[in-house]
Amino acid sequence: MKNSCKKILVFTSVVAVLWFVVAPVAGAVDNKSKNVENDFLFQLLKEGQTMSIELVSGKELLGRVKRFGDFVVVIEIEGIELLVYKHAIATIKPASRSDEP
C-alpha cells in the first residue's frame, strides 16, 4: 500500500473513532440545555405574563409566549401571533411594569 493511502486510512479511522466518542457527549449537553430551555419556556407559557424578548438584531418585542417547538416560539403581541425562530432570540426576561402595554 502506498504511503498516502496509509495516511488516508489512518485519518479516516481516527475521525470515525472521534465521531463515536465525542458525538454522544455533545448530544448529552444538547439534551440538558434543551430541557432547561423547554422548562423555562413552559413556565412562561403557564404564567402568561408579558415578557421582553430581545432579538439578536437588537429589536425588543413585548408579548406573551403562546406556544413553542424545537426551533420556534410563538409570541402574542397585542392580539397578533408572531412566529420567532429561537436562533434569532438573544434574551427573554419579564417585562418591567413600565414596559407592559
N, C-alpha and C positions, 0 to 999 in steps of 0.2 A: 504494500500500500504506500502511495506517495506521502510525503511529509505533510503537504497541505490538506490532504484528505483526512489524515490522522488528527490534525488541529481542528478541523470542522467537526469531526466525530466527537472529540473531547468537549468542544464548546457546546455542541448540541446536548450532550449528556449532562453537562453542568447546568445548562438552562432548564432542562427537564427536571433535575433534582431540585433546583431552586423553586421551580413552579409548585412542586408538591409539598415543599417545606414552608415556603413563605405565603402562598395563597390562602391556606386555611387560617393562618394567624391574621392576615389582613382582613379576611372575611369576618372573623370574630370581633375585631374592632368596629367594623362597619355595622354589625348587628347590634352591638352595645349602643353606639351613637344613634342608631335608628330607633332603638327602644326609648332612649332619653327624648329624642325629638318627638316621637309619637305620643309619649306620656305628656309632654309639655303641651303639644297641640290639643290633645284630648281634654286636658284640664281647661284650656282656654275655651274650647267648644262648650264644655259643661257650664262654665261660669257665665259665658255670654257677654262679658264686659268689653267695652271699647278698648282696642289695642292700637298702639302706634307701631306701624310696620315700616321700617326704613329699608329701602331698596339699595342695592349696590351702586345704583346711579346717583344716589343721594336724595331721591324723591321720598317724601314721607306720606304714607297712607294711614288714615284713621278709620277703623272699621272693626267689625266682629268676624271672628273665624266661624264659618258656616260648615265647611267640610274640608277634608284633606286626604291626599293619597300619597303614593310614593314620591311623586315628582311635583305635585301642585298643592296649593292651598286656595280655597275659595273664600274670599273675604266679602262681606256685605258692607257697602258704603252708601249710606243714605238711600237704602232700599234697592240698590243695584248690586248684583253679584258680580265680582271681578275675579277671574282666574289668574293667579300669580304663580309662576314657576318658582320652586323652592331655591334654585340656584341664583335667582335674582334678589333674594331676601338677605339683607345684611344682619338686621336685628329685629326682634319683636319684644315689645315691653308694654306694660299697662299705660294707657294714655293718662296724662295728668288731668285734673279736673278742668283746667282752663282750656285744654285741647279738645275735650269732648264736645260733639255737636249739640 
